[in-house]
């Protein structure tokens, strides 16, 4: 019945002409009628509402209100809440000092240039306010968030005893009031508990071995933990961290109040890292140096990186191998540099297959180097993006020499590889005829780049092209850099030799360094030679070393300037794409 009356009073105010005349004639009538706003049981339509205010934005009002006026308004609001409405001293003080938009809205109702204290006191005496508005604002909520949270038929805080009881339980436990707005929005149910129930839930998390400070931080950013019983998903994560050697309160140091956490996903992330080959020691070191990996986005970064690598064309077992061989791959800096390098390669037009090969072969270098932008590198080298792409395809390590922001010691980086890679490479070298544990093997391990299976694949590529395996062994011993080229690059250079230059494959036996030159140099110089050969100026079968090994100055002297149109043709070739021939 009371509710129905309240509803009627709020939404159907009775007004007629006779009442209006009586108000004007009898000065005693007005205060007697309006003072009824002090009742804590009968609901009134508030005369001051920030959520529905038609006044100018608070920022505009603030620019016209002095600091003294705001301070006086806060004191009046405090006195109103504490003395008139009987709120506790601490509650009234916090609300009055931490609801600036509401205070400015109050000041917009009076002439702030006059006596603020007197004017505002009089205003509040005759104009009831919705106390939930400054209350929620003081809990850290913005003006735009208030409207849906305001109770429909209540305007006095004392009318919602359950809300205030739970609010005081959280305050007494030590949870900052400024965090409670977020808690109310995300888990309103916790403010409807019986007082003793909420306190027992907080103690239950302390019983897990967490300190009070950790519980405060935990429930502030994850208020849903206080709904129902102790969250089994969180307990599962806590137990897994304990198994790794972390103390209970370690988790509290890295929780952020800016986001919430999906504990199921955090647990799954830990399981996933075990699955792809991380052992307990590696995980312990990983989380010590990069705790945000698990907690930031609830471990989503792990899945994002894994997904991107698969999208590049890497197979599942290759990604597993990449993660296990490079445990540091999940550090923030490593991920940032790796993705930046992939972006660089995509921007210069490299195909996904070549990029995936780069990642498999040089993930460690890609993750440890911060690169300049393609535009900067192209400008410095005075080449186009297609030319830069071809240069890097021919010699992937050029990416780091040409684009790294800092001087990269490639050899040192390559040496610091996972021990399992050296075992595979050693086995490959023994098959080539190297003597085990010899200085020759130690030197060769530094010269050959890539995993043992990759080196074997490149070796087989030369055999399949038509060379005898013993001949390939001799070539590799004379010029180890031959096997530092990818299989695709080797195939392209052999095809160029046989089908464009029309040279026999055996030419590389006499000059294996041909396979080590970048495709740009081979393309430009050989095209120039073929152009001269077609005009009868050059011998039909010059050795590859004569064409490629001489300096630029000698090449121009003996292959460019020997024909009147040579210089123009040479300039034209240098401007053309490195990847085209024929």
SEDO-293480 format. One record per residue (C-alpha): x, y, z; residue in three letters; residue number from 0. Coordinates in Angstrom, 1 decimal, padded with zeros to 4 digits. Example, Ala and Ser with C-alpha at 12.3 -4.5 7.8 and 13.67 -1.06 7.14 Angstrom:
012.3,-004.5,007.8,ALA,0
013.7,-001.1,007.1,SER,1
***
This chain:
000.0,000.0,000.0,UNK,0
002.8,002.4,000.9,UNK,1
004.5,001.6,-002.3,UNK,2
001.4,002.4,-004.3,UNK,3
001.1,005.7,-002.5,UNK,4
004.7,006.6,-003.1,UNK,5
004.3,005.8,-006.8,UNK,6
001.3,008.1,-006.9,UNK,7
003.0,010.9,-005.2,UNK,8
006.1,010.7,-007.5,UNK,9
004.4,010.3,-010.8,UNK,10
001.0,011.9,-010.3,UNK,11
001.4,015.2,-008.4,UNK,12
-001.9,016.9,-007.6,UNK,13
-002.2,020.6,-008.3,UNK,14
-005.1,022.9,-008.8,UNK,15
-005.8,026.6,-008.8,UNK,16
-007.2,026.8,-005.3,UNK,17
-004.0,025.3,-003.8,UNK,18
-001.9,027.7,-005.7,UNK,19
-003.9,030.7,-004.3,UNK,20
-003.6,029.4,-000.8,UNK,21
000.2,029.1,-001.1,UNK,22
000.5,032.7,-002.2,UNK,23
-001.8,034.0,000.5,UNK,24
-000.5,032.0,003.5,UNK,25
003.3,032.2,004.0,UNK,26
003.0,029.6,006.8,UNK,27
001.7,026.9,004.4,UNK,28
004.8,026.4,002.3,UNK,29
007.3,025.4,004.9,UNK,30
004.9,023.0,006.7,UNK,31
004.1,021.1,003.4,UNK,32
007.6,021.0,001.9,UNK,33
009.5,020.0,005.1,UNK,34
008.0,016.6,004.8,UNK,35
011.0,015.6,002.6,UNK,36
012.8,014.8,005.9,UNK,37
010.7,011.7,006.2,UNK,38
012.7,008.6,005.5,UNK,39
009.7,006.5,004.5,UNK,40
007.6,008.6,002.2,UNK,41
009.0,009.1,-001.3,UNK,42
009.2,012.5,-003.0,UNK,43
010.1,013.6,-006.4,UNK,44
013.6,015.1,-006.0,UNK,45
014.0,018.7,-007.0,UNK,46
017.8,018.3,-007.7,UNK,47
018.7,015.4,-010.0,UNK,48
022.1,015.3,-011.7,UNK,49
021.1,012.3,-013.9,UNK,50
018.2,014.2,-015.4,UNK,51
019.5,017.8,-015.1,UNK,52
019.0,020.2,-018.0,UNK,53
021.7,022.5,-016.7,UNK,54
024.9,023.2,-018.7,UNK,55
027.6,020.5,-018.6,UNK,56
029.6,020.4,-015.3,UNK,57
032.7,021.5,-017.1,UNK,58
031.1,024.8,-018.2,UNK,59
029.6,025.4,-014.8,UNK,60
033.0,024.7,-013.1,UNK,61
034.7,027.3,-015.2,UNK,62
032.3,029.9,-013.7,UNK,63
032.5,028.8,-010.1,UNK,64
035.3,029.7,-007.7,UNK,65
037.1,027.3,-005.6,UNK,66
035.8,029.0,-002.5,UNK,67
032.2,028.5,-003.7,UNK,68
032.8,024.8,-004.3,UNK,69
034.4,024.4,-000.9,UNK,70
031.4,026.1,000.8,UNK,71
029.0,024.0,-001.2,UNK,72
030.7,020.8,-000.1,UNK,73
030.4,021.9,003.5,UNK,74
026.7,022.6,003.1,UNK,75
026.2,019.2,001.5,UNK,76
028.1,017.6,004.3,UNK,77
026.0,019.4,007.0,UNK,78
022.8,018.4,005.1,UNK,79
023.8,014.7,004.9,UNK,80
025.2,014.4,008.4,UNK,81
023.0,016.7,010.5,UNK,82
019.7,016.7,008.6,UNK,83
019.8,013.2,007.1,UNK,84
021.7,011.6,009.9,UNK,85
024.3,009.8,007.8,UNK,86
027.5,008.8,009.6,UNK,87
030.3,011.5,009.8,UNK,88
032.7,009.5,007.5,UNK,89
030.0,008.7,005.0,UNK,90
028.8,012.3,004.7,UNK,91
032.3,013.7,004.5,UNK,92
033.3,011.3,001.7,UNK,93
030.2,011.9,-000.3,UNK,94
030.4,015.7,-000.1,UNK,95
034.1,015.8,-001.0,UNK,96
033.9,013.2,-003.8,UNK,97
030.8,014.1,-005.8,UNK,98
032.1,017.2,-007.7,UNK,99
029.6,017.0,-010.6,UNK,100
026.7,016.9,-008.1,UNK,101
028.0,019.8,-006.1,UNK,102
028.4,021.9,-009.3,UNK,103
024.8,021.0,-010.2,UNK,104
023.7,022.2,-006.8,UNK,105
025.6,025.5,-007.4,UNK,106
023.8,026.0,-010.7,UNK,107
020.5,026.2,-008.8,UNK,108
021.6,029.3,-006.9,UNK,109
023.5,032.5,-007.4,UNK,110
027.0,031.4,-006.6,UNK,111
028.2,035.0,-006.5,UNK,112
026.3,035.7,-003.3,UNK,113
026.5,034.0,000.1,UNK,114
026.8,030.4,-001.1,UNK,115
026.4,028.8,002.4,UNK,116
023.2,030.7,003.2,UNK,117
021.6,030.3,-000.3,UNK,118
022.4,026.6,-000.6,UNK,119
021.3,025.8,002.9,UNK,120
018.0,027.5,002.2,UNK,121
017.7,025.7,-001.1,UNK,122
018.3,022.2,000.4,UNK,123
015.8,023.1,003.2,UNK,124
013.0,023.3,000.7,UNK,125
014.2,021.1,-002.1,UNK,126
014.9,017.4,-001.4,UNK,127
017.7,015.7,-003.3,UNK,128
018.2,012.1,-004.5,UNK,129
021.0,011.0,-002.2,UNK,130
021.9,008.0,-004.3,UNK,131
023.3,010.4,-007.0,UNK,132
026.2,011.9,-004.9,UNK,133
026.6,008.5,-003.2,UNK,134
027.3,006.6,-006.4,UNK,135
029.4,009.4,-007.8,UNK,136
031.6,009.3,-004.6,UNK,137
032.1,005.6,-005.3,UNK,138
034.0,006.4,-008.5,UNK,139
031.2,006.3,-011.1,UNK,140
030.8,008.9,-013.8,UNK,141
027.7,011.0,-014.5,UNK,142
026.8,008.9,-017.6,UNK,143
026.7,005.7,-015.5,UNK,144
024.4,006.9,-012.8,UNK,145
020.9,006.9,-014.3,UNK,146
020.4,003.1,-014.7,UNK,147
021.6,002.5,-011.1,UNK,148
019.2,004.9,-009.3,UNK,149
016.4,003.1,-007.4,UNK,150
013.0,004.0,-009.0,UNK,151
011.1,004.7,-005.8,UNK,152
013.8,005.7,-003.3,UNK,153
015.7,008.9,-002.8,UNK,154
017.1,008.6,000.7,UNK,155
020.0,006.3,001.4,UNK,156
018.6,005.3,004.8,UNK,157
015.7,003.7,003.0,UNK,158
018.0,001.0,001.6,UNK,159
019.5,-000.4,004.8,UNK,160
020.8,-003.6,003.1,UNK,161
022.9,-001.5,000.6,UNK,162
024.3,000.6,003.4,UNK,163
025.1,-002.5,005.5,UNK,164
027.1,-004.2,002.8,UNK,165
028.7,-000.9,001.9,UNK,166
029.9,-000.6,005.5,UNK,167
031.1,-004.2,005.6,UNK,168
033.4,-003.5,002.6,UNK,169
034.5,-000.2,004.1,UNK,170
035.4,-001.8,007.4,UNK,171
037.3,-004.6,005.6,UNK,172
039.5,-001.9,004.0,UNK,173
038.2,-001.8,000.4,UNK,174
038.7,001.7,-001.0,UNK,175
035.3,003.5,-001.5,UNK,176
036.5,004.7,-004.9,UNK,177
036.6,001.1,-006.1,UNK,178
033.1,000.2,-004.9,UNK,179
031.4,001.9,-007.9,UNK,180
033.0,-000.6,-010.3,UNK,181
032.1,-003.4,-007.9,UNK,182
028.5,-002.3,-007.8,UNK,183
028.2,-002.1,-011.6,UNK,184
029.8,-005.5,-012.1,UNK,185
028.3,-007.5,-009.2,UNK,186
025.3,-005.7,-007.7,UNK,187
024.3,-008.9,-006.0,UNK,188
027.0,-008.5,-003.4,UNK,189
025.3,-005.4,-002.0,UNK,190
022.1,-007.4,-001.4,UNK,191
023.7,-010.0,000.9,UNK,192
023.0,-010.3,004.6,UNK,193
025.7,-008.4,006.5,UNK,194
027.2,-011.5,008.0,UNK,195
027.2,-013.3,004.7,UNK,196
029.5,-010.8,002.9,UNK,197
031.9,-010.7,005.8,UNK,198
032.2,-014.5,005.8,UNK,199
032.9,-014.5,002.0,UNK,200
035.8,-012.2,002.5,UNK,201
037.2,-014.3,005.3,UNK,202
036.9,-017.4,003.2,UNK,203
039.5,-016.0,000.7,UNK,204
041.8,-015.3,003.6,UNK,205
041.5,-018.9,004.6,UNK,206
043.0,-019.9,001.3,UNK,207
046.3,-018.4,002.6,UNK,208
045.9,-014.9,001.0,UNK,209
046.7,-011.8,003.0,UNK,210
044.0,-009.2,003.7,UNK,211
045.7,-006.8,001.3,UNK,212
045.7,-009.4,-001.5,UNK,213
042.0,-010.1,-000.9,UNK,214
041.2,-006.4,-001.0,UNK,215
042.9,-006.1,-004.3,UNK,216
041.4,-009.3,-005.6,UNK,217
037.8,-008.5,-004.9,UNK,218
038.2,-004.9,-006.0,UNK,219
039.1,-006.0,-009.5,UNK,220
037.1,-009.2,-009.5,UNK,221
033.9,-008.5,-007.4,UNK,222
032.2,-011.6,-009.0,UNK,223
034.4,-013.7,-006.6,UNK,224
032.0,-012.6,-003.8,UNK,225
029.0,-014.1,-005.6,UNK,226
028.2,-017.6,-004.5,UNK,227
030.8,-019.7,-002.7,UNK,228
034.6,-019.5,-003.1,UNK,229
035.3,-019.5,-006.8,UNK,230
036.7,-022.9,-007.7,UNK,231
038.2,-021.6,-010.9,UNK,232
040.3,-019.0,-009.0,UNK,233
041.4,-021.7,-006.5,UNK,234
042.5,-023.9,-009.4,UNK,235
044.8,-021.1,-010.7,UNK,236
046.1,-020.4,-007.2,UNK,237
047.0,-024.1,-006.8,UNK,238
048.8,-024.2,-010.2,UNK,239
050.9,-021.1,-009.3,UNK,240
051.8,-022.8,-006.0,UNK,241
053.0,-025.8,-007.8,UNK,242
055.4,-023.6,-009.8,UNK,243
056.8,-022.2,-006.6,UNK,244
054.9,-018.9,-006.2,UNK,245
053.7,-017.8,-002.8,UNK,246
050.0,-017.1,-002.3,UNK,247
050.3,-013.4,-002.3,UNK,248
052.4,-013.2,-005.5,UNK,249
049.2,-012.9,-007.6,UNK,250
048.2,-009.8,-005.7,UNK,251
051.2,-007.8,-006.9,UNK,252
050.2,-008.1,-010.6,UNK,253
046.4,-007.7,-010.6,UNK,254
045.1,-004.5,-012.2,UNK,255
042.0,-002.7,-011.1,UNK,256
041.5,-001.5,-014.7,UNK,257
040.2,-004.9,-015.9,UNK,258
038.5,-008.1,-014.9,UNK,259
039.8,-011.6,-015.1,UNK,260
038.5,-014.9,-016.6,UNK,261
040.0,-017.5,-014.3,UNK,262
039.0,-020.4,-016.5,UNK,263
041.0,-018.8,-019.4,UNK,264
044.0,-018.2,-017.1,UNK,265
043.9,-021.8,-016.0,UNK,266
043.6,-023.0,-019.6,UNK,267
046.6,-020.8,-020.6,UNK,268
048.8,-022.5,-017.9,UNK,269
047.7,-025.9,-019.2,UNK,270
048.4,-024.8,-022.8,UNK,271
051.9,-023.7,-022.0,UNK,272
052.6,-027.1,-020.4,UNK,273
051.2,-028.8,-023.5,UNK,274
053.5,-026.9,-025.9,UNK,275
056.6,-027.9,-024.0,UNK,276
057.3,-025.4,-021.2,UNK,277
058.6,-027.1,-018.0,UNK,278
058.1,-025.8,-014.5,UNK,279
061.4,-024.0,-014.4,UNK,280
060.8,-022.3,-017.7,UNK,281
057.3,-021.2,-016.6,UNK,282
058.6,-019.9,-013.3,UNK,283
061.2,-017.8,-015.0,UNK,284
058.7,-016.7,-017.7,UNK,285
056.2,-015.4,-015.1,UNK,286
058.8,-013.8,-012.9,UNK,287
060.0,-011.7,-015.8,UNK,288
056.7,-011.3,-017.6,UNK,289
053.7,-011.7,-015.1,UNK,290
051.4,-009.7,-017.3,UNK,291
051.5,-012.6,-019.8,UNK,292
049.0,-014.5,-017.7,UNK,293
047.0,-011.8,-016.0,UNK,294
046.8,-009.2,-018.8,UNK,295
043.8,-010.2,-020.9,UNK,296
043.6,-013.5,-018.9,UNK,297
046.4,-015.0,-021.0,UNK,298
044.8,-014.0,-024.3,UNK,299
048.2,-012.8,-025.6,UNK,300
049.5,-016.4,-025.7,UNK,301
046.6,-017.5,-028.0,UNK,302
046.9,-014.4,-030.1,UNK,303
050.5,-015.1,-030.9,UNK,304
049.9,-018.8,-031.4,UNK,305
047.1,-017.9,-033.8,UNK,306
049.1,-015.4,-035.8,UNK,307
051.9,-017.9,-036.3,UNK,308
049.4,-020.4,-037.6,UNK,309
047.9,-017.8,-039.9,UNK,310
051.4,-017.2,-041.4,UNK,311
051.3,-020.7,-042.6,UNK,312
053.3,-022.5,-039.9,UNK,313
052.2,-026.0,-039.1,UNK,314
051.0,-026.9,-035.5,UNK,315
054.1,-028.9,-034.8,UNK,316
056.4,-026.1,-036.1,UNK,317
054.7,-023.6,-033.7,UNK,318
055.0,-026.1,-030.8,UNK,319
058.7,-026.5,-031.7,UNK,320
059.2,-022.7,-032.0,UNK,321
057.7,-022.1,-028.5,UNK,322
059.7,-024.9,-026.8,UNK,323
063.0,-023.9,-028.4,UNK,324
062.5,-020.2,-027.7,UNK,325
060.9,-019.9,-024.2,UNK,326
061.5,-016.2,-024.3,UNK,327
059.1,-015.9,-027.2,UNK,328
056.3,-014.9,-024.9,UNK,329
058.0,-012.0,-023.3,UNK,330
056.4,-008.6,-024.1,UNK,331
059.5,-007.2,-025.8,UNK,332
060.1,-010.4,-027.8,UNK,333
056.4,-010.5,-029.0,UNK,334
056.5,-006.9,-029.9,UNK,335
059.7,-007.2,-032.0,UNK,336
058.6,-010.4,-033.6,UNK,337
055.3,-009.0,-034.8,UNK,338
057.0,-005.8,-035.9,UNK,339
059.4,-007.8,-038.0,UNK,340
056.5,-009.8,-039.6,UNK,341
054.7,-006.5,-040.3,UNK,342
057.9,-005.1,-041.9,UNK,343
058.1,-008.2,-044.2,UNK,344
054.4,-008.0,-045.1,UNK,345
054.8,-004.3,-045.9,UNK,346
057.6,-004.8,-048.4,UNK,347
055.5,-007.5,-050.2,UNK,348
057.1,-010.7,-049.0,UNK,349
054.9,-013.8,-049.4,UNK,350
053.5,-015.7,-046.4,UNK,351
055.6,-018.8,-047.2,UNK,352
058.8,-016.8,-047.2,UNK,353
057.8,-015.0,-044.0,UNK,354
057.0,-018.3,-042.2,UNK,355
060.4,-019.6,-043.3,UNK,356
062.0,-016.5,-041.9,UNK,357
060.2,-016.9,-038.6,UNK,358
061.2,-020.6,-038.3,UNK,359
064.9,-019.9,-039.1,UNK,360
065.4,-016.6,-037.4,UNK,361
062.7,-016.2,-034.7,UNK,362
065.4,-015.5,-032.0,UNK,363
066.9,-012.6,-034.0,UNK,364
063.4,-011.3,-035.1,UNK,365
062.4,-011.1,-031.4,UNK,366
065.6,-009.5,-030.2,UNK,367
065.8,-006.6,-032.7,UNK,368
063.7,-003.5,-033.0,UNK,369
063.5,-002.5,-036.7,UNK,370
063.3,000.7,-038.6,UNK,371
060.3,001.2,-040.9,UNK,372
060.5,000.0,-044.5,UNK,373
060.3,003.5,-045.9,UNK,374
063.4,004.6,-043.9,UNK,375
065.4,001.5,-045.0,UNK,376
064.4,001.9,-048.7,UNK,377
065.3,005.6,-048.6,UNK,378
068.7,004.9,-047.2,UNK,379
069.5,002.1,-049.7,UNK,380
067.8,004.0,-052.5,UNK,381
065.8,001.0,-053.6,UNK,382
062.2,000.2,-053.9,UNK,383
060.2,-002.1,-051.7,UNK,384
060.3,-005.0,-054.2,UNK,385
064.1,-004.7,-054.4,UNK,386
064.4,-004.7,-050.7,UNK,387
062.1,-007.7,-050.4,UNK,388
064.3,-009.6,-052.9,UNK,389
067.5,-008.7,-051.1,UNK,390
066.1,-010.1,-047.8,UNK,391
064.8,-013.2,-049.6,UNK,392
068.3,-013.9,-051.0,UNK,393
070.0,-013.3,-047.6,UNK,394
067.5,-013.2,-044.7,UNK,395
070.2,-011.9,-042.3,UNK,396
070.2,-008.7,-044.4,UNK,397
067.0,-007.8,-042.6,UNK,398
068.8,-007.4,-039.3,UNK,399
071.9,-005.7,-040.8,UNK,400
069.9,-003.2,-042.8,UNK,401
066.8,-002.5,-040.7,UNK,402
067.9,-002.9,-037.1,UNK,403
067.8,000.3,-035.0,UNK,404
070.9,-000.8,-033.1,UNK,405
074.0,-002.6,-034.2,UNK,406
073.3,-006.3,-034.3,UNK,407
076.0,-008.8,-033.5,UNK,408
074.5,-011.6,-035.7,UNK,409
077.2,-014.1,-035.0,UNK,410
076.7,-013.8,-031.2,UNK,411
073.0,-014.1,-031.6,UNK,412
073.2,-017.2,-033.8,UNK,413
075.7,-018.8,-031.4,UNK,414
073.3,-018.5,-028.4,UNK,415
070.9,-021.1,-029.7,UNK,416
069.0,-023.9,-028.0,UNK,417
071.4,-026.8,-027.3,UNK,418
069.0,-029.2,-029.1,UNK,419
069.6,-027.3,-032.3,UNK,420
073.4,-027.8,-032.0,UNK,421
072.8,-031.6,-031.5,UNK,422
070.8,-031.7,-034.7,UNK,423
073.4,-029.7,-036.6,UNK,424
076.3,-031.8,-035.3,UNK,425
074.6,-035.0,-036.5,UNK,426
074.2,-033.4,-039.9,UNK,427
077.9,-032.4,-040.0,UNK,428
079.0,-035.9,-039.0,UNK,429
077.0,-037.2,-042.0,UNK,430
079.0,-034.8,-044.2,UNK,431
082.2,-036.3,-043.0,UNK,432
083.3,-034.0,-040.2,UNK,433
085.2,-035.6,-037.3,UNK,434
083.3,-035.6,-034.0,UNK,435
084.5,-033.2,-031.3,UNK,436
087.0,-031.6,-033.6,UNK,437
087.8,-027.9,-034.0,UNK,438
086.5,-028.2,-037.5,UNK,439
083.0,-029.2,-036.2,UNK,440
083.1,-026.3,-033.6,UNK,441
083.9,-023.8,-036.4,UNK,442
081.3,-025.3,-038.7,UNK,443
078.5,-025.0,-036.1,UNK,444
079.1,-021.3,-036.1,UNK,445
079.1,-021.1,-039.9,UNK,446
075.9,-023.1,-040.6,UNK,447
072.6,-021.4,-039.7,UNK,448
069.3,-023.2,-039.3,UNK,449
068.2,-026.5,-037.7,UNK,450
069.7,-029.8,-038.7,UNK,451
066.6,-030.8,-040.7,UNK,452
066.7,-027.5,-042.6,UNK,453
070.3,-027.9,-043.5,UNK,454
069.6,-031.5,-044.7,UNK,455
066.7,-030.2,-046.8,UNK,456
069.0,-027.6,-048.6,UNK,457
071.7,-030.3,-049.1,UNK,458
069.1,-032.6,-050.7,UNK,459
067.9,-029.7,-052.9,UNK,460
071.3,-029.5,-054.6,UNK,461
071.4,-033.3,-055.0,UNK,462
068.0,-033.4,-056.5,UNK,463
069.0,-030.6,-058.9,UNK,464
071.5,-033.0,-060.5,UNK,465
074.7,-032.8,-058.5,UNK,466
076.4,-035.9,-057.0,UNK,467
076.1,-036.1,-053.2,UNK,468
079.9,-036.3,-052.9,UNK,469
080.3,-033.2,-055.1,UNK,470
077.7,-031.3,-052.9,UNK,471
079.7,-032.3,-049.7,UNK,472
082.9,-030.7,-051.3,UNK,473
080.9,-027.6,-052.3,UNK,474
079.5,-027.2,-048.7,UNK,475
082.9,-027.6,-047.1,UNK,476
084.5,-025.1,-049.4,UNK,477
081.6,-022.6,-049.1,UNK,478
079.4,-023.3,-046.0,UNK,479
077.3,-020.2,-046.7,UNK,480
075.7,-022.1,-049.6,UNK,481
073.5,-024.0,-047.0,UNK,482
072.5,-020.7,-045.3,UNK,483
070.3,-020.0,-048.3,UNK,484
066.7,-021.2,-048.1,UNK,485
065.6,-024.1,-050.3,UNK,486
063.4,-021.7,-052.4,UNK,487
066.3,-019.3,-053.0,UNK,488
068.6,-022.2,-054.0,UNK,489
066.0,-023.5,-056.5,UNK,490
065.5,-020.0,-058.0,UNK,491
069.3,-019.5,-058.5,UNK,492
069.8,-022.9,-060.1,UNK,493
066.8,-022.3,-062.4,UNK,494
068.3,-018.9,-063.3,UNK,495
071.6,-020.5,-064.1,UNK,496
070.2,-023.2,-066.3,UNK,497
067.3,-021.6,-068.0,UNK,498
068.3,-017.9,-068.4,UNK,499
072.1,-018.0,-068.6,UNK,500
072.0,-021.4,-070.2,UNK,501
075.0,-022.5,-068.1,UNK,502
075.5,-026.1,-067.0,UNK,503
074.8,-026.9,-063.4,UNK,504
078.4,-028.0,-063.0,UNK,505
079.4,-024.3,-063.2,UNK,506
078.6,-024.0,-059.5,UNK,507
081.2,-026.6,-058.7,UNK,508
084.0,-024.3,-060.0,UNK,509
082.4,-021.3,-058.4,UNK,510
080.0,-022.3,-055.5,UNK,511
079.9,-018.7,-054.2,UNK,512
077.4,-018.1,-057.1,UNK,513
074.8,-019.6,-054.8,UNK,514
075.7,-017.1,-052.0,UNK,515
075.3,-013.8,-053.9,UNK,516
072.0,-012.0,-053.5,UNK,517
069.6,-012.3,-056.4,UNK,518
069.8,-008.6,-057.2,UNK,519
073.5,-008.7,-058.0,UNK,520
073.1,-011.9,-060.0,UNK,521
070.1,-010.6,-061.9,UNK,522
071.6,-007.1,-062.8,UNK,523
075.1,-008.3,-063.8,UNK,524
074.0,-011.4,-065.7,UNK,525
071.4,-009.4,-067.6,UNK,526
074.0,-006.9,-068.6,UNK,527
076.3,-009.7,-069.7,UNK,528
073.6,-011.4,-071.7,UNK,529
072.7,-008.1,-073.4,UNK,530
076.4,-007.7,-074.4,UNK,531
076.6,-011.3,-075.5,UNK,532
073.6,-010.9,-077.8,UNK,533
075.4,-008.0,-079.5,UNK,534
078.6,-009.9,-079.9,UNK,535
080.6,-007.8,-077.5,UNK,536
081.1,-010.4,-074.8,UNK,537
082.4,-014.0,-075.0,UNK,538
079.6,-016.6,-075.1,UNK,539
080.6,-018.4,-071.9,UNK,540
082.4,-016.3,-069.4,UNK,541
083.0,-017.9,-066.0,UNK,542
080.6,-016.9,-063.3,UNK,543
083.4,-015.6,-061.1,UNK,544
084.4,-013.2,-063.8,UNK,545
080.9,-011.8,-063.9,UNK,546
080.1,-011.7,-060.2,UNK,547
083.2,-011.5,-058.2,UNK,548
084.8,-008.3,-059.5,UNK,549
084.1,-004.9,-057.9,UNK,550
081.4,-002.6,-059.2,UNK,551
084.0,-000.3,-060.7,UNK,552
085.7,-003.1,-062.7,UNK,553
082.3,-004.5,-063.8,UNK,554
081.3,-001.1,-065.2,UNK,555
084.7,-000.8,-067.0,UNK,556
084.6,-004.2,-068.6,UNK,557
080.9,-004.9,-069.0,UNK,558
079.2,-001.5,-069.3,UNK,559
081.5,001.0,-070.9,UNK,560
082.5,-001.4,-073.7,UNK,561
079.3,-000.5,-075.6,UNK,562
078.0,003.0,-076.5,UNK,563
074.5,002.1,-075.2,UNK,564
075.9,000.2,-072.2,UNK,565
075.6,002.9,-069.5,UNK,566
072.0,003.6,-070.4,UNK,567
071.1,-000.1,-070.4,UNK,568
072.9,-000.5,-067.0,UNK,569
070.9,002.3,-065.4,UNK,570
067.7,000.8,-066.8,UNK,571
068.6,-002.6,-065.3,UNK,572
069.4,-001.2,-061.9,UNK,573
066.0,000.5,-061.7,UNK,574
064.1,-002.6,-062.8,UNK,575
062.8,-005.2,-060.3,UNK,576
065.3,-007.6,-058.9,UNK,577
062.8,-010.4,-059.2,UNK,578
062.2,-010.3,-062.9,UNK,579
064.3,-011.9,-065.6,UNK,580
064.0,-013.3,-069.1,UNK,581
***
